């Protein structure tokens, strides 16, 4: 896809990955519409980018805000559904409204924005839907039932959408980052990468976005061999993958990660 003049809506644009994706697409001539709750961070990014950058603050846990965002965004050529809450910790630690917030931001907003923006893409017979999931959308991990639920759900939604859109001119790809060193929840938590995790950087994610736009694959993993192999094995032997995670200290790592993200519920 030639990105010059293409309009891209990027959710979660105030975070490290969303920021990097916005910069990469803008540098290739795209018009970037930036959304998240943190308007001041978006304004700073738009000020750096200059022309072809627009700020559209929204709270994706609010159905009204999602509808308003879709209306204000107008005709979008590329949707980058990148927004996400950690959703870590045991389910019993969450209040009902906190559960709804994780489900709405991580999964519901992507589905509703797709529903609102897709008709114009189909009319033009051109466009692309990109969902930024996680390796947690392929491999379940302890202390992350809510996060796993939303990321597994996003994968299922995207795989089905890819097939539904065959022959329409509209592409659909899911990207599965693993441990990203310089952005995302692992970087925010300041926890060190575990041996074998094969950490990657933000440019690996932006490269995956550009590859998705060029080739329209079903999905792209941005992770090392060990987490990718877990994704391959989970469908055949989930109990084995779970046992390997426990043996490698996965439960302790998950507890540590959840403890750093209590304020994001």
C-alpha positions as CSV (number, residue, x, y, z in Angstrom):
1,X,0.0,0.0,0.0
2,X,1.2,3.5,-0.9
3,X,0.9,5.4,2.4
4,X,1.1,8.9,0.9
5,X,-2.1,10.7,1.8
6,X,-3.6,7.7,3.4
7,X,-5.6,8.4,6.6
8,X,-4.7,6.2,9.6
9,X,-6.5,6.1,12.9
10,X,-4.2,4.8,15.7
11,X,-5.7,3.9,19.1
12,X,-3.4,4.0,22.1
13,X,-1.2,6.5,20.4
14,X,0.0,8.0,23.6
15,X,1.8,4.8,24.5
16,X,5.3,3.7,23.3
17,X,4.1,1.3,20.6
18,X,1.4,3.6,19.3
19,X,3.8,6.5,19.3
20,X,6.3,4.6,17.3
21,X,3.7,3.3,14.8
22,X,2.4,6.9,14.3
23,X,5.9,8.2,13.6
24,X,6.7,5.4,11.2
25,X,3.5,5.9,9.2
26,X,3.7,9.7,9.2
27,X,7.3,9.5,8.0
28,X,6.0,7.6,4.9
29,X,3.4,10.3,4.1
30,X,0.3,9.1,5.9
31,X,-2.2,11.3,7.7
32,X,-2.3,10.1,11.3
33,X,-5.2,10.6,13.6
34,X,-4.1,10.0,17.1
35,X,-6.4,8.8,19.9
36,X,-6.1,7.9,23.6
37,X,-7.3,9.4,26.9
38,X,-4.2,11.4,27.4
39,X,-4.8,14.5,25.2
40,X,-1.7,16.3,26.4
41,X,0.6,13.5,25.3
42,X,-1.2,13.3,21.9
43,X,-0.8,17.1,21.5
44,X,2.9,16.9,22.2
45,X,3.3,14.1,19.6
46,X,1.2,16.0,17.0
47,X,3.3,19.1,17.6
48,X,6.5,17.1,16.8
49,X,5.0,15.5,13.7
50,X,3.5,18.8,12.3
51,X,1.3,18.6,9.3
52,X,-0.8,15.5,8.7
53,X,-1.3,14.8,12.4
54,X,-4.6,15.3,14.2
55,X,-5.6,14.7,17.8
56,X,-8.8,13.0,18.7
57,X,-8.9,12.2,22.4
58,X,-11.3,9.4,23.5
59,X,-11.9,7.0,26.3
60,X,-12.3,3.6,24.6
61,X,-14.0,2.2,27.7
62,X,-17.0,4.4,26.9
63,X,-19.4,3.3,24.1
64,X,-20.4,6.9,23.5
65,X,-16.8,8.0,23.1
66,X,-16.1,5.1,20.7
67,X,-19.0,6.2,18.5
68,X,-18.0,9.8,18.6
69,X,-14.4,8.9,17.7
70,X,-15.5,6.9,14.7
71,X,-17.7,9.8,13.5
72,X,-15.0,12.4,14.0
73,X,-12.3,10.2,12.3
74,X,-14.4,10.1,9.1
75,X,-13.1,8.1,6.2
76,X,-10.2,6.1,7.4
77,X,-7.9,4.0,5.1
78,X,-6.0,2.2,7.9
79,X,-7.2,1.3,11.4
80,X,-4.4,0.4,13.9
81,X,-6.3,-1.0,16.9
82,X,-3.4,-0.8,19.4
83,X,-5.0,0.4,22.7
84,X,-4.8,-2.0,25.6
85,X,-5.0,-2.3,29.3
86,X,-2.8,-4.8,31.2
87,X,-5.6,-6.9,32.7
88,X,-3.1,-8.7,34.9
89,X,-3.8,-10.2,38.3
90,X,-6.3,-12.7,39.6
91,X,-9.9,-12.3,38.4
92,X,-11.2,-12.0,42.0
93,X,-9.1,-8.9,42.6
94,X,-11.2,-7.0,40.1
95,X,-14.4,-5.0,40.6
96,X,-17.1,-5.7,38.0
97,X,-16.6,-2.2,36.4
98,X,-12.8,-2.9,36.1
99,X,-13.6,-6.1,34.3
100,X,-15.8,-4.3,31.8
101,X,-13.2,-1.7,31.2
102,X,-10.5,-4.2,30.2
103,X,-13.0,-6.0,27.9
104,X,-14.2,-2.8,26.4
105,X,-10.8,-1.2,25.7
106,X,-8.9,-4.3,24.6
107,X,-11.5,-6.0,22.5
108,X,-14.8,-4.2,22.3
109,X,-13.4,-0.9,21.0
110,X,-11.5,-2.7,18.2
111,X,-14.7,-4.5,17.1
112,X,-16.9,-1.4,17.3
113,X,-14.4,0.8,15.4
114,X,-14.1,-1.9,12.7
115,X,-17.9,-2.0,12.4
116,X,-18.1,1.8,12.1
117,X,-15.1,2.3,9.7
118,X,-15.3,-0.8,7.5
119,X,-18.3,0.2,5.3
120,X,-16.4,3.1,3.6
121,X,-13.3,0.9,3.1
122,X,-15.5,-1.7,1.3
123,X,-17.1,1.1,-0.8
124,X,-13.6,2.2,-1.9
125,X,-12.4,-1.4,-2.2
126,X,-9.3,-0.3,-0.3
127,X,-8.1,-0.3,3.3
128,X,-6.5,-2.3,6.0
129,X,-7.4,-3.3,9.6
130,X,-4.4,-4.0,11.9
131,X,-5.0,-5.3,15.4
132,X,-2.1,-5.2,17.9
133,X,-2.6,-8.2,20.1
134,X,0.1,-10.0,22.1
135,X,1.8,-13.4,22.4
136,X,-0.7,-13.7,25.3
137,X,-3.3,-14.0,22.5
138,X,-1.7,-17.4,21.6
139,X,-0.3,-18.6,24.9
140,X,-2.3,-18.3,28.2
141,X,-0.3,-17.2,31.2
142,X,-1.1,-17.2,34.9
143,X,-2.5,-14.2,36.6
144,X,-3.7,-12.7,33.3
145,X,-7.1,-14.3,32.6
146,X,-8.7,-11.1,31.5
147,X,-5.8,-10.0,29.3
148,X,-5.6,-13.5,27.8
149,X,-9.4,-13.4,27.1
150,X,-9.2,-10.2,25.2
151,X,-6.1,-11.0,23.2
152,X,-7.3,-14.5,22.3
153,X,-10.6,-12.9,21.3
154,X,-8.9,-10.3,19.1
155,X,-7.1,-13.1,17.3
156,X,-10.3,-15.0,16.6
157,X,-12.1,-11.9,15.4
158,X,-9.2,-11.0,13.1
159,X,-8.8,-14.4,11.6
160,X,-12.5,-14.5,10.7
161,X,-12.5,-11.0,9.4
162,X,-9.5,-11.8,7.2
163,X,-11.5,-14.5,5.5
164,X,-14.7,-12.4,5.3
165,X,-12.8,-9.7,3.5
166,X,-11.2,-11.9,0.9
167,X,-11.6,-10.4,-2.5
168,X,-12.9,-7.0,-1.2
169,X,-9.6,-5.1,-1.5
170,X,-9.5,-4.6,2.3
171,X,-6.8,-6.3,4.3
172,X,-6.8,-7.6,7.9
173,X,-3.7,-8.6,10.0
174,X,-3.0,-9.2,13.7
175,X,0.4,-8.5,15.2
176,X,1.6,-10.4,18.2
177,X,4.4,-8.7,20.1
178,X,6.2,-10.6,22.8
179,X,8.6,-9.0,25.3
180,X,9.3,-5.5,23.9
181,X,12.3,-3.9,25.6
182,X,11.6,-0.2,25.1
183,X,7.8,0.1,25.1
184,X,4.6,-1.5,26.3
185,X,3.7,-3.0,29.6
186,X,7.0,-4.9,30.1
187,X,9.0,-1.8,29.7
188,X,6.6,0.1,32.0
189,X,7.0,-2.5,34.7
190,X,10.8,-2.2,34.5
191,X,11.1,-6.0,34.8
192,X,13.9,-7.8,33.1
193,X,13.4,-10.1,30.2
194,X,13.5,-13.8,31.2
195,X,16.1,-16.0,29.5
196,X,14.7,-17.4,26.2
197,X,12.1,-14.6,25.8
198,X,13.8,-13.2,22.8
199,X,13.1,-9.6,23.5
200,X,12.4,-7.2,20.6
201,X,12.2,-3.4,20.1
202,X,9.6,-1.0,18.9
203,X,11.1,-0.9,15.4
204,X,10.4,-4.6,15.1
205,X,6.7,-3.8,15.7
206,X,6.6,-0.9,13.3
207,X,8.4,-3.1,10.7
208,X,5.6,-5.7,11.2
209,X,3.0,-3.0,10.7
210,X,4.6,-2.0,7.4
211,X,4.9,-5.7,6.4
212,X,1.2,-6.2,7.1
213,X,0.2,-3.3,4.9
214,X,2.5,-4.6,2.1
215,X,1.6,-8.3,2.2
216,X,-1.7,-8.7,4.1
217,X,-0.7,-11.8,6.1
218,X,-3.2,-13.3,8.6
219,X,-0.8,-12.6,11.4
220,X,2.8,-11.7,12.4
221,X,4.7,-12.7,15.5
222,X,7.2,-10.2,16.9
223,X,8.9,-12.4,19.5
224,X,11.7,-14.8,20.0
225,X,11.7,-18.5,19.3
226,X,10.6,-19.7,22.7
227,X,7.4,-17.6,23.0
228,X,6.6,-18.3,19.3
229,X,7.0,-22.1,19.9
230,X,4.6,-21.8,22.8
231,X,2.1,-20.3,20.4
232,X,2.5,-23.3,18.1
233,X,2.2,-25.9,20.9
234,X,-0.7,-24.4,22.8
235,X,-3.2,-25.6,20.3
236,X,-2.0,-29.1,20.6
237,X,-0.8,-29.4,24.2
238,X,-2.0,-26.6,26.4
239,X,-1.2,-28.5,29.6
240,X,2.4,-29.1,28.5
241,X,2.9,-25.4,27.7
242,X,1.4,-24.5,31.1
243,X,3.8,-26.9,32.9
244,X,6.8,-25.5,31.0
245,X,5.8,-22.0,32.1
246,X,5.6,-23.0,35.7
247,X,8.9,-24.8,35.6
248,X,10.5,-21.6,34.1
249,X,9.2,-19.5,37.0
250,X,6.2,-18.0,35.0
251,X,3.9,-17.7,38.0
252,X,6.4,-15.6,40.0
253,X,7.1,-13.4,36.9
254,X,3.3,-13.0,36.4
255,X,2.8,-12.0,40.0
256,X,5.6,-9.4,39.7
257,X,4.1,-8.0,36.5
258,X,0.6,-7.7,37.9
259,X,2.0,-6.0,41.0
260,X,3.4,-3.2,38.9
261,X,0.1,-2.5,37.1
262,X,-2.5,-2.1,39.9
263,X,-3.0,1.5,39.0
264,X,-4.0,0.7,35.4
265,X,-7.2,-1.1,36.2
